[in-house]
Amino acid sequence: MTTNQSDSLKLRVGHMTYLNSEVFYRKLPSDSCELVALPPRAMAAAVESGELEAGPLPIAEVLRMGEKVQSLGDMGVACDGAALSVFLFSNSPVEELSGSNIAVTTHTATSIQLLRVLFADLWKVSNHRFVEMSNAHDAALVIGDPALEKLMLSEYPYYYDLGSAWKTLTELPFVFAEWVVRTDTPEDARDNFEQILTDSTRIGMNSVDEIVRIRANETMSESDVEKYVRNFTYFLGPDERAGQQEFKTRLSKLPEWRPRVSTPVESSAQKAISTSI
């Protein structure tokens, strides 16, 4: 294959810098694609607009985009129980939050939709209002590093892991993100990257010790990082697909709604986003 042919197969791909996506990227060859670091909602917007061809998108956005995208190697981020970094923190028991202000992070796309389902089907919370973190609020949906920090600081008397709550409600795993590619991507480029990503992910899953050494910090010890990474499923099987379908069904019964999304694509050098869930 010539250099020009190789370049023609190179896709522009979203880089999710969260720890629960590290296995996808740790062993990904640097020349296999052009990586662009973006938080979840902005990444989905960039794929939808055509600024990116592929990425691990929030499952709520994948479901919404429908035939605009297709699965890439049946890979994603799922958990069968606790998600460990997707929390609702509250000043009151969750069942008492009807009519309350719920603050949400600007990065969330799937977690906020999961929270809507849990409010409706598990906790029977209604008439709530989603507000920005800077507004007065009674509870807060937080993901990633900020969630881990809040958990350590014990700022709220109550906290709820949304992965555990989903398991309680459905007895199924929850899929937070899925690798997808735009359906208008040339087939040879898609197939080439899918094979590279699949191989790299399998190697990455066998490189958890390396990830642990690199990603441990003052918030998460090496044992915390290992437990966290191994908590997730990265290849989606029948149980994960059943959970995904259950989420789609339950979400479809709620009024259509999604948070506003900012769409600028950051350059690869811009890394000013959370580096942990």
C-alpha positions, 0 to 999 in steps of 0.5 A: 500500500502506498503512502497516499493510499494509506492516507486515504484510509485514515479517518478523523476519530473522536478521542474520549480521554476518560479512563473507562475508554483508555483500553481503546486508545492505549495500543492504537497505532499513532498513524492509524487515524487522526484523533480529536479529543472531545467530551461526549456531547460535543463528540456526538455533535461532531460525528453528526455534522461530519467533522468526525467520521467515528468515535465512542459516542454516548448511547443516547446520541447513537439511538437518536442518530439512527441510520446516520451511524452504524456499529463499529466492531460491537465495541463500547463501554458497558457495566453490569451494575455499578458504574463507579463514576456516574452519580446523582448527589443529593441533599435529600433522599432521591424519592423526595426530589419531585419539584426540585432543581437538578444540576447537570454537567455539560458533558453528559448526554447519556447519563442525563437520559438514564437519570430521566428514565430512573426518575420516571420508572424507579424513583417516581420523581416528577416536575424536576428541572434540569439546571446548570451547575452554577444555579441553585440546586437540590441534587447534582448529576456528576460524571468522571473526575468531578464525581470521584472528587465529590465522592471523596469529599462527602459534600452531599449526604446522599449519592446514587450510582446510576449503573446500580440503579439501572441494574435494580430496575431492569436486571440488565447491563447498561451501555453508556457508549458505543463505537460507531462510524458514519454510514457514508464513510467509505467501506474500505476506510471503515473496515480498515479502521475497525480491524485496527481498533479491534486488535488494539482494544484486545491488546489494550485489555491485556495491558491494564497493568500499564494503564494502572501505572500511568493513570493512578493519581491522588484521586485514584490509587493503582488498585482503584484504577484497576478495579475501575477499568476491569469493571467495564465491558468493552465488547458488547454481547447479547446481554449488553444489547438487551440492556441497550434495547431496554433503555431505548424502549423506556426512553421512547416512552418519555417526552422527547428532550435533550440538553443543548449541545455546543459543537466546536471541534477542538484540535488534537492539542486541546485537551482541556477536558476531564480525564477520568470516567 
